[in-house]
């Protein structure tokens, strides 16, 4: 039987969420945390977008330096030959790519409006896949946007063409959160009866079913004999009502009824959950709901007399898993009480005080002032105080930090 892997798309789909954004430093920190957590792949951005270029190249350099050890970094582009060519022009060391195009009657008729027909969609996708492989992509995933509302016969024709063109995975996009766990299991099973290829599940939460549908789709893939790759976002942040939540998906696979026979990627370390979720909450400026699975303030809180009594006697009476497993209990992002911070107008004395607390020493005054200047830029870049891990990152990788902070508008 196959295995379930996690591909986190916070740095691509998450940042498309209306009213929120992440700085390039914050996106970099999320990649570092995802790597430490053992996540298989991060869809780290848009290689055709000019302001992403330096950030994307800098993160690939972090990978080369082994600061990012195992995490794969994948780009996202439209399934258009010209977009693929531009992606590799901007980010020449790119190794993993997903190409995306709409496949439903609704979108082909009412989004493309005659620019592409059914045959044209497949032709554009095939050209994109072949171009990506020709330019050096090790893996190419093909995304069928609105797959859940696409006709199965056309979806199978599309998928067969993708596989023949050299695609490594098929991303089944439940773009509007239309599927239920029942329909996605049935549809994935029928697709894989015709075409065997590893499946990505990309589910949105418009009906509150993103996690359940992702698990059901993954189950269908494994039952059909192929690996499953679930797309997640940290804290479920994503377009409209969000995407499948990273921690909830992992917990459901590990502790959900009937899931014991299915294998989750053994590299995943849930102890990083608390840290990454708290950081994402701070970076996005969105509080974690108190009832959020695993990391919400009430996830392990018991007030009812019966529940409290039962939990005190044996935590398993009312808790499926332990809070320690999620790494809960680390210090809050922002300390309380007297605290000297480093901002865009900080002086060298306060700056050195902060770094001494982090047990980081500089070889001389010149090096200290260089890092201080980068920290000032970092505060302007983030528009909020830097957390300890960000300060450490800038001190350890000043040249990469400088690249990340630099965006060049097109001439």
N, C-alpha and C positions, 0 to 999 in steps of 0.2 A: 504493500500500500504506500501511496505517496506521503508527502509531508506538507504541513501548513507553514508558510513563510509570511512575514509582515513587510509590506512596502508602505512606508509612511509618506503621505503626500501633503503634509502641513505646509511645507515650503513652496508648494505649487498651488494646490487647491485651497488650502487654508488661508493663504494670503490674498486669495481672490474674494474673500468674504467682504461684503459691503461694510463700510465704516471702520474697518480695522486694517492694520498693516504691521509689518515687521521690518526693522532695519536690516542691512546686510550683516552686521555683527550679530544681531539676534538670530538670524537664519543660520549663521555659522555655528553659534552656540547650540542650537537645536540639533544640527548635524553631529556635533561632538557628543551630545547627550544620547542621541539615537545610536551612535556607534558604541558608546559605553554600555548601552542597554542591550546590545546584541541584535538590533533590528537588521534585517537583511538588506534593505535598500531604502534610500531617501530620494524622492523625486524633488531635486533640490532647486529647480527653477526653470527659467525660460531662456534658452541659449540664443534665441532670435531677438531678444530684447536688449537694447544697447546698455541700459543702466544695470543689467545683471552680469555683463561680461566679466568685469574685474572680480566680482564676488565668486562667480562660477569657477573661473580659472584659479583663484586663490584657494578655493576649497579642494580642487583637484591637486593643487600643490601640497596642501595639508595631508592629503591621502598619500602622496609620494613620500612625504617626510615621516609617514607612519603615525602622525598625530591622529588621523582617522585610520583605524587599523583594518576593519573588516567591512564596514558599511559601503555598499555600492552607491554611487552617485549617478542618478539618471536625469536626463533632460526631458522636457515635454515640448512638442511642436505640432502644428497642424500637419496632417498627412498630405503635404504638398512638396514636391521635389525641391522647389526654390527655398522653402523653409528649412529643409534638411541641409541643403548646401550652405545656407547662411549660418545655421547652427554650428557646423564644423569649421566654418571660416572664423566665427567668433570664439569658439571653444574647441581648439584643434585636438586636445587630448581627451575629448568626450568618448566614453566607451559604451555607455548604455543610454538608450533613447526610447521613448514612447511616442508614436505618431497617432494622431487622433482625427477622426472624421465621423460625421453623423450618418446613421444607417436607417433611421425610422422613416416611414412614409410622411409623418408629420414634418420632420425637419428637412427631408429632401425636397418636399413640395413647398413648404412655407418658410424655410430658412434660406435655402439655396435659390429658390425662386427662378428656376430655369438655368442657373449658372452651371449646375451639375445635375445629371440624371443618375439613375441607378447604376448604369454601366460606367459613367464618369467617376462616380464615387470609388468604385473598385479599381478603376484604372489609376486614379490619383494615389490611392493607398499603395498599390503595387509599385508604382514608380518611387514613392517615398521610401518604402522598405528596401528596395534594391539599391537606391542611392545611399541610404544609411550604411548598408553593408559594404558597399563599394568604398565609402569614405572612412571605414575603419571601425564601425560599431560592432562590439562583441555580441551584444544582445539588443534585439529590437522587439518591443511590445507593440501590438496593434490594438488601438482603442476603438471600439464601436460605441460612439456617443449615442445615448438613448436606446441602447440595446434592448432594454426591457420592454420598449414599445415598438420594437422592430419585428417584422415578419420573420418567423423562424426559417422559412425556405430561403429568403434573401440573406439572412444572417449566416446561414451555412455556406451559401455561395461566396459570400464575402470572406468568411474564415478560411475556406479551402484555398482561395486565391492568395490570402495572406500567408498561409503555411507554405504554399508552393513558391512564393516569392522569397522565403527565407525568414519569416517571422518566428520568434522564439516563444512568444506568449500571446494570448488573446485576452484583452481586458474587456470584460463584460460590464458595461457602464449602466447602472440603474440611476440615470442622471436626474430623474425627478422623484426618486424614491417610490416608484410606482409598484415595484414587485412586493410580494409578500414572501415569507420564508417558504411557503408551499409552491408558489409559481416559479420562484427562482431555482428551487431544487429540480423541478420538473423540466424547466427549459434548459438548464445546464446539462442535465442528463441526456436530453434529446440531442443537443448540440454535439456532445462528446460521443454519442452513439455513431455519429456520422464522421466527425473529424477529431482525432486525438491530438490534443495540444495542451500544455499547461495553461491554467486559467487564472486570471486576476479578477477579483471581485471588487468593484468600485461602487459602493452603495451610499446614496444620500438619505437624509433623515426626515424628509418631508412628511412622512406618516409615522415617524417614531420607530421605524423598523430597520434602520441601517445596520445595527449590530446583528440582530436576529437574521436578516437576509444574508449578510456576509457569511455568517456561520453556516447557514443552510446551503448557500452556494458552494462554499468550501467543502462541505460534506458531500455534495453531489460530485464534485471534481474528484475527491479521493475515492469515493465509491466507484467511480468510473475508471480509476487507475492512473490518474495524473496528479501532479503536484498542484496545490492551490496557493495563491498569493493574495492575501487580503489587504486592500488599501485602507489606511487609517489616517486620522488626524489627531494630534495631541489635544485632549479635552473635547474632542468632537467638533472643533471649530472648522467651519467650512461654509460654502455658499448656502444662502437661505437658512434652512434649519440645521445645516451642518452635515458632516460625514460620520462614518463609523468611528467611534471613539477608540483610541489606541488601547488604553488600559482595560476598558470593558470587553473588547474583543479577546484580549489575552486571558482575562479572568474567565470568560465564557468557555474558551477552549479548554482551559486547565480544570475548571470546576463544574462545568455544565453537565447536566444529566445526559448520559449516552455519548459523551465525547471522549471517554477514557481510552477507547480503541484508536483514536486519531492522534497522530504525532505532531506536536508543535516544534518548530525550529529550536533545537537544544541550546542554541547560543543565547537565547533571550534571558535576560536577568531582570526580573520584576522589581528587584530592590532599587532600581533607578527610577521607578514610576513616580514616586513622591517628588523627587528632585525635578524631573522634566516637566511634570504637570504644574508644579509651583512656579517654575521659571516661565513656562508658556503663559500662565495666568498673568504674571507680572509684565511680561513683554507685550502681550496683547492688550493688557488693561481690562481683562474680563475675569471677574471672580469665578472660582470653581463653585458650582452649585452645591449647597450643603448636602444634597441627597445623591451626589455623583458617586457611582460605584467605586469602591476602593479608596479614593482620595478625597471624597467630600467630607466636610466636618462631621456629618452625622453617620458616616459609613460604619462606624463602630461605636456609636452612641446608643445607650439603652436607657429609656426613661420610664416606660411602662413597668409597673411593679412586677408583673409576671416575667417580662423579658429580662429586666435587670437581675432578678433573683436567679433566673435560669442561666444567664450569662456568667454570673459570679460562681455558680456551682460548676459549670463546665462551659467554656466559651463556644464549644461546638453546638450547644443547644440553639444558639441564635447567630452564629457566625460560620460561614462556609470556609473562610480562609483567615489568616492572621494578619493584623496590621503590620507586623514586623516584615512580612514578606514583600510589602510594597515600599520598604525603606522609610516608613513614616517615623517622624521624630527628629529629623534633621532641623537645624535652625531655620527660622523664617528668612525670607529674602532680605527684608529690611529689619535691622536690629532696632530695639527700643532703647531708651535711655541715652546717655551722652555718647555721641558717636561722631568722629571726624570723618567726613566723606570727601570724595574727590569729584569736582565738577569742572565745568568749562572755564572757570575763573580761579581755579585752585593755585596756591603757591607751592614752592618746592618743599617747605617744611611740613605742611599738612600732608602733602603727597607722600613724602618719605615715611611719615608716621603710619599711614594706611598700609603701605607696602611692607613695613617692618612687621606689622600684625599678621600679614600674610606670609611671613618668613621668606620674603624675596629681597635679596641684596643686589645692589648695582656695583659694577666694577669701579666706576668713577662718577663725578658730577655730570660729565657730558652725557653718559648713558642715561642717567636718571632724568635729566632734562629732556632728552629725546623721547623717553617713554611718557613723561608728564605731558608733553605736547600732544602725543597720540591719545592719551587719556582724555585730554580736553576735547580733541576732535571726536572721540568716542561718545562723550556726553552730548555734544551737539548732534551727532549722528543718530543717537538713540532718543534724544529729547527726554531723557530721564536718567537718574543716577545709575551708574554701572554696578552690577552685582560682583561679588568676589571672583567668581569664575571668569567673568569678562575681564576684570583687572589682571588676573593671572594670564589669561590668553594674550593680552596686549603685551605684557612683559616678556612672555616666552617667544612670541612670534611677531615682533614689531614690524618687520617688513611686510608680512602678510596682512597684518592689521591695517597698515598704510594703504595697501592695495584695495582692501575691502572698503575703506572710507572714501576712496577716490572714484567718482563717477564722471565720465566725460561725455557731454552731449555731442551728438553727431554734428559734423561741420556742414 
